[in-house]
Each structure stands twice: as structure tokens, then as C-alpha cells.
Amino acid sequence: MDLKTENTAIADESKFSYKRILTGDRPTGPLHLGHYAGSLKNRIRLQDKYETFILIADIQALTTNFEHPEKLKENILLVALDYLSAGIDPDLSTIIIQSMIPEIAELTTFFSMFISINPLKHNPTIKTEAKERGYKELTYGFLGYPVSQTADISVFKADLVPVGIDQLPHIELSRKIIRKFNELYGGKLIEPFALIDKFPRLVGLDGNLKMSKSYGNAINLSDDFDLIKTKIKSALTDKNRIHPSDKGNPEICTIYSYHMAFSNENLVEETEYNCRNGKIGCVKCKDNLFSVIKNLLEPMNERRAYYLKNTDEIWDILIAGTKKAEKIASEVIKEVKDSMKILYFPRS
């Protein structure tokens, strides 16, 4: 079955009532400011409004790190620590370890039976990541990432999936897969809506199009302030500015893009005006940004210090969240098998 993508139904929170969100990250190391600006900040806002499920997608992390599965446990802990430090509230958000929910893998298999290879090969997100990583041949798991993601969404009956604009093709394909399943088997799986995060992707310290651990151009949420100050000092600015009095172009400056992400409106406007008119040098502008980032991270560091002394509490949160999620997934997979007429007898 060739499932071509369509224009995604993007959520309109003013017109419809949504209940449950599914979001998450692959545990490939600590999270950075790009994660905070692009997703974490939004999740913290949304957890007060929706039933929020956050998936630590360790199986999907193996699509690019299959040689070292032994690193997953440490990375899961690092990501969970970053979540809790940033302000994810375990009383409001259910944090789940993907591999501990076998129903996700089961549903992935069912979906894979009727999706053809072409829409996966031509998925622009897959093509872009494969190019960035220099992959000449794609593994079955890497190519099938959108199918696994569809299972993540479906198994928890999520209404909404918060994504950046680059992830829209995945949601488009998920809607197609779910719709086809429902047509084939009379199922009642929910077609998710994309909840678009309007803030653009945070560029790297080197001016690269994205901040990334693999590019070495990121400020991690767990970095100490001395390291952060050093990293900010090294960040790319307007190359044409030699002297503090030179007029600049903030729209091409990495530091200004960070001000837009993290500074208040007054400081953003002041920074833009002073830069354009040569009234502030890059060193002073970077110092101002450091103060903003320091103020942002200080409460996170307080929560981080608590959890670092109580790592057992992190695992308790992960276990409780995963158990809650497993109950939901178990009921959904029963419904799926019943729709497919393959629920031969109840499992004990």
C-alpha cells in the first residue's frame, strides 16, 4: 500500500477540545538549550492544560546508536534528570520508557504490514537526517522510524503531538497510517493533530542551522556557568563588525537569535537597536545574554541538585509513569487485535 502524505490537520486549540498529548525525545545524551526553546518550554506550559505523556524513546535511539545499547540506561537517566530539572512535573506529566511498553513494538509490526517503502524513503525528515549523518544505506529501523512513531502516538490514544515544522511529514504519515488501519479493520484509533511550536529551531553556537550534541555547538542544560560563559564568548556573531561602534546586522547574529529565544521583549528590542546603530559591542551583548541564560538556569540547577542527591526518586518516577502507560497500552492493543479479529483468547 503506497501511503502518500497529505496536508497535516494542524490543531486549532480555539475550535476543538483536545485531551491528551504525546511527545518525547531519543535518549542520546544530555538535553541542551535548543531542546528547551524548541520543546521543553512548551511542554511545561502544556502539562497544566492537557494530560501529558512524555516518551523517552530508547528503542528509536538505537536507529542511530545500535552499536552501543549499553549507553541507554545512563542516557535515560540524563534525559529524565533534564526533564525534571527544567520543570516537568511528574504529577502532571507521565514519563515513560519506550522499550518497557512491548505493545509499541507489537503495534509497529502491525502497521508495517500495510505501508510500502516508498513514502518512507521519500519522507523529507528521514532524507535530511540520513544526509546529515552520511548514511549511504538505511537500516530497516531507521527507515521505519515514522511507523514506530505512529505506534507511540496510537498506543496512548494521543490527540495532539507537539512538533516543530520539520517533523510535520512524520505526523502527516502517521495520520495516513492510522486512517488506513481504521478503514481496513473498522478500528477506532485516533488520528492525531500536530500542535506546531512556532519558535524557530535554535541555531548552533557556530552558526550552524541547528544546535546539536553531535555538532559540538550546543549549550547543555547541565553545563556549569563558567563553561556556558566560555561557550557564549566563542559564539559566532556578525563577521562584519570589527569595532563596537560598527553598525551590525542582528538578523545574521547567533547571539541575537538567542536573545530572541530567551530574553524579554524590552531587552530584545534594545539589543536590536543598539546593534544596528553601533551602540553596543559584541562582548557586552554576549555578557547580557549570559546573564539571561544564568537567570533561566538557576532554578533548574536547584532542582537538578536535589535529584542528583536522590537518583532513586528519578527511577521511581520512571517506573510509576511506565506502569501507568502500560495499562493504557495493554487495553489499546486488545482493541487493535479485536478489530483485526486476531484476539484468539485473553492473555493472563
C-alpha positions in Angstrom: 0.0 0.0 0.0 1.5 3.3 -1.1 0.6 5.9 1.5 1.3 9.4 0.2 1.4 12.2 2.7 -1.2 15.0 2.7 -1.5 18.4 4.3 -1.5 17.8 8.1 -4.5 18.7 10.1 -2.9 21.2 12.4 -4.5 21.6 15.8 -6.7 24.7 16.4 -7.0 25.0 20.1 -9.6 27.6 19.8 -12.1 25.4 18.0 -11.6 21.9 19.3 -11.2 20.2 22.7 -8.1 18.0 23.0 -7.3 15.8 25.9 -4.0 14.0 25.6 -0.5 14.9 24.3 2.3 12.5 23.3 5.8 13.9 23.0 9.3 12.8 23.8 13.0 12.5 22.9 15.5 9.9 21.9 18.0 9.4 24.8 21.3 10.1 23.1 22.8 12.3 25.8 22.0 15.4 27.8 19.5 18.0 26.6 20.6 21.5 25.5 19.1 25.0 25.1 17.8 24.1 21.7 15.7 21.3 23.3 14.4 23.8 25.9 13.5 26.5 23.4 12.0 24.1 20.9 10.1 21.7 23.1 10.7 21.6 26.8 9.4 25.2 27.4 6.3 24.4 25.5 5.7 21.0 27.4 6.0 22.8 30.7 3.2 25.1 29.6 1.0 22.4 28.1 1.2 20.0 31.1 -1.1 22.3 33.0 -3.7 22.1 30.2 -3.5 18.5 28.8 -2.9 15.0 30.0 0.7 14.8 29.0 2.7 11.7 28.1 6.4 12.1 27.5 8.2 9.2 25.9 11.9 8.5 26.4 12.3 6.7 23.1 15.2 4.4 23.8 14.3 1.9 21.0 14.3 4.7 18.5 17.6 5.9 19.8 19.0 2.6 18.5 18.2 3.7 14.9 21.4 5.8 15.0 23.2 4.2 18.0 22.6 0.5 17.6 26.3 -0.3 18.2 26.2 0.9 21.9 22.9 -0.2 23.6 24.8 -0.3 26.9 24.7 3.6 27.0 20.9 3.7 27.0 20.4 3.4 30.8 22.7 6.3 31.6 21.2 8.4 28.8 17.7 7.7 30.0 18.6 8.9 33.5 20.3 12.1 32.0 17.2 12.9 29.9 14.8 12.3 32.8 17.0 14.5 35.1 16.9 17.3 32.5 13.1 17.0 32.2 12.6 17.2 36.0 15.2 20.0 36.3 13.6 22.0 33.6 10.2 21.9 35.3 8.4 18.8 34.0 6.1 17.9 36.9 5.7 14.1 37.4 2.3 14.8 39.0 1.2 16.4 35.7 3.3 14.6 33.1 3.7 10.8 32.7 7.3 10.0 31.8 7.6 6.6 30.0 10.5 4.4 28.9 9.6 3.2 25.4 11.2 -0.2 25.5 9.3 -1.2 28.6 6.0 -1.0 26.7 6.1 -4.1 24.4 2.7 -3.1 22.9 4.5 -0.3 21.0 6.7 -2.8 19.2 3.7 -5.0 18.5 1.7 -2.2 17.0 4.7 -1.1 14.9 4.7 -4.6 13.4 1.0 -4.5 12.6 1.3 -1.0 10.9 4.4 -2.1 8.9 2.3 -4.8 7.2 0.4 -2.4 5.0 2.8 0.6 4.5 5.0 0.4 1.5 8.6 1.5 1.4 8.3 4.5 -1.0 6.7 7.0 1.4 9.3 6.1 4.0 12.2 6.6 1.6 10.8 9.9 0.4 10.0 11.3 3.8 11.9 14.6 3.8 12.8 14.3 7.5 14.3 10.9 7.0 16.2 12.0 3.9 17.6 15.1 5.7 18.8 13.2 8.7 20.3 10.4 6.5 22.2 13.1 4.5 23.4 14.8 7.7 24.7 11.6 9.1 26.3 10.5 5.8 24.2 7.3 5.5 24.5 5.6 2.2 22.4 2.6 3.2 19.5 2.9 5.6 18.7 0.2 8.2 15.1 -1.1 8.5 14.7 0.6 11.8 16.0 4.0 10.6 13.7 3.9 7.6 10.8 2.8 9.6 11.1 5.4 12.3 7.8 7.1 11.3 6.0 3.8 11.7 7.3 3.3 15.2 6.4 6.9 16.0 2.9 6.2 14.8 2.7 3.3 17.2 3.9 5.6 20.0 1.1 8.0 19.3 -1.7 5.4 18.7 -0.9 3.2 21.7 -1.7 6.0 24.1 -4.6 7.5 22.1 -2.9 10.9 21.9 -5.0 13.7 20.3 -2.0 16.1 20.0 1.6 15.8 19.1 3.7 18.9 19.6 6.3 19.2 16.8 8.5 21.6 15.0 7.8 22.3 11.4 10.5 19.8 10.3 8.6 17.0 12.0 5.3 17.6 10.1 5.9 14.9 7.5 6.0 12.3 10.3 2.6 13.4 11.6 1.2 13.5 8.1 2.3 9.9 7.6 1.0 8.9 11.0 -2.5 10.2 10.2 -2.4 8.2 6.9 -1.3 5.0 8.6 -3.9 5.3 11.3 -6.7 6.2 8.8 -5.8 3.1 6.7 -5.8 0.9 9.7 -9.3 2.1 10.7 -10.5 1.6 7.1 -9.1 -1.9 6.9 -10.2 -3.2 10.2 -13.0 -1.0 11.4 -10.7 0.3 14.2 -11.2 3.4 16.3 -7.6 4.6 16.6 -7.3 8.4 16.9 -5.8 10.4 14.1 -3.5 12.9 15.9 -3.3 16.6 15.2 0.0 18.4 15.1 0.5 21.2 17.6 3.1 23.4 16.0 5.7 25.1 18.1 6.0 28.5 16.4 9.5 29.3 17.7 12.2 28.5 15.0 14.9 26.0 15.6 17.8 27.3 17.7 21.0 27.7 15.7 24.3 26.3 17.0 27.0 28.4 18.6 28.9 28.1 15.3 26.1 29.5 13.3 25.1 26.0 12.0 21.4 25.7 11.2 20.8 23.7 14.4 22.2 23.3 17.8 23.2 19.7 18.2 25.2 17.5 20.5 26.7 15.7 17.5 28.0 19.0 16.1 29.6 20.1 19.3 27.9 23.5 19.1 25.4 23.2 22.0 24.9 24.7 25.5 23.7 21.8 27.6 21.2 22.5 30.3 23.6 20.8 32.7 26.7 22.9 31.8 28.2 24.9 34.7 28.1 28.7 34.4 31.9 29.0 33.7 31.6 26.7 30.7 28.4 28.4 29.5 30.2 31.8 29.6 33.1 30.4 27.6 30.8 28.9 25.0 28.9 32.1 24.6 32.1 34.1 24.2 33.0 31.7 21.3 29.7 32.1 19.5 29.6 33.4 16.0 28.3 37.0 15.6 28.2 39.4 12.7 31.6 38.9 11.0 31.5 42.4 9.5 31.6 44.1 12.9 35.2 44.8 13.9 34.8 47.6 16.4 32.0 48.1 19.0 30.9 51.2 17.2 30.4 49.4 13.8 26.8 49.1 12.8 25.7 45.5 12.8 23.1 43.2 11.3 21.4 41.4 14.2 19.4 39.1 11.9 22.6 37.3 10.9 24.0 37.1 14.5 23.8 33.9 16.5 23.8 35.8 19.8 20.8 37.9 18.8 18.8 34.8 17.8 19.4 33.6 21.4 18.2 36.9 22.8 15.0 36.4 20.7 14.6 32.9 22.3 15.4 33.7 25.9 15.4 37.5 26.6 12.4 39.6 27.5 10.8 41.8 24.8 12.5 45.0 26.1 16.0 43.6 26.0 15.4 42.1 22.5 14.3 45.5 21.2 17.2 47.3 23.0 19.7 44.7 21.6 18.5 45.1 18.1 18.5 48.9 18.2 22.0 49.1 19.8 23.4 46.6 17.4 22.1 48.3 14.3 23.3 51.6 15.4 26.7 50.6 16.8 25.9 51.4 20.4 26.9 48.1 21.8 29.8 45.8 21.2 29.5 42.0 20.7 31.4 41.4 24.0 28.8 43.4 26.0 26.0 41.8 24.1 27.3 38.3 25.0 27.6 39.4 28.6 24.0 40.4 28.6 23.0 37.1 27.1 25.0 35.2 29.7 23.0 37.0 32.5 19.8 36.0 30.8 20.8 32.3 30.5 22.1 32.3 34.0 18.8 33.5 35.4 17.0 30.9 33.3 19.1 28.0 34.5 19.5 28.9 38.2 16.1 27.4 39.3 16.8 24.4 37.1 20.1 23.9 38.8 18.4 23.9 42.2 16.1 21.1 41.1 19.0 19.3 39.5 21.0 19.4 42.7 18.0 17.8 44.5 17.5 15.0 42.1 21.3 14.3 41.8 21.1 13.6 45.5 18.0 11.4 45.0 18.5 9.5 41.8 16.3 6.7 43.2 13.4 9.1 43.1 14.1 9.6 39.3 13.8 5.9 38.8 10.6 5.7 40.9 9.1 8.4 38.7 10.1 6.4 35.5 8.7 3.2 36.9 5.4 4.7 38.0 4.9 6.5 34.7 5.8 3.4 32.7 3.4 1.3 34.7 0.6 3.8 34.2 1.3 3.9 30.5 1.4 0.1 30.2 -2.1 -0.2 31.4 -3.4 2.1 28.7 -1.2 0.4 26.0 -2.5 -3.0 27.1 -6.1 -2.0 26.6 -5.4 -0.4 23.2 -3.6 -3.4 21.8 -6.6 -5.6 22.9 -8.8 -3.2 20.9 -6.4 -3.4 17.9 -6.3 -7.2 17.9 -10.1 -7.4 18.4 -10.6 -5.1 15.3 -8.2 -7.3 13.3 -10.0 -10.5 14.5 -6.8 -11.9 15.9 -7.6 -11.7 19.6 -7.8 -15.5 19.9 -8.0 -15.7 23.7 -7.3 -13.3 26.6 -3.8 -13.2 28.0 -3.5 -13.7 31.7 
